Amino acid sequence: METEMLDQKQLDNLSKRVTAAVGLSKLQALSTTQAQMCEVMLAKRLEKVDYQTDQIKDAEFVGIYEMVTEELQPIDW
């Protein structure tokens, strides 16, 4: 994930927000490929908002998770 534009505090906050929005058990159930897909999509979203993490709504984290797990590579795939 492109994280050069975020400091450690921002990364920690972003991680907490993603976990709170999606749920730890769901994140832990992702395959490596699914996790990578989520990271790529989040990185692209961060780039679009110039790495201003507060510009990303929690529903967007859920949307990225759902797009990956329901459309791109379903969990039972």
Rosetta blueprint (number, residue, H / E / L):
1 M L
2 E L
3 T L
4 E L
5 M L
6 L L
7 D L
8 Q H
9 K H
10 Q H
11 L H
12 D H
13 N H
14 L H
15 S H
16 K H
17 R H
18 V H
19 T H
20 A H
21 A H
22 V H
23 G L
24 L H
25 S H
26 K H
27 L H
28 Q H
29 A L
30 L L
31 S L
32 T H
33 T H
34 Q H
35 A H
36 Q H
37 M H
38 C H
39 E H
40 V H
41 M H
42 L H
43 A H
44 K H
45 R H
46 L H
47 E H
48 K H
49 V L
50 D L
51 Y L
52 Q L
53 T H
54 D H
55 Q H
56 I L
57 K L
58 D H
59 A H
60 E H
61 F H
62 V H
63 G H
64 I H
65 Y H
66 E H
67 M H
68 V H
69 T H
70 E H
71 E H
72 L H
73 Q L
74 P L
75 I L
76 D L
77 W L
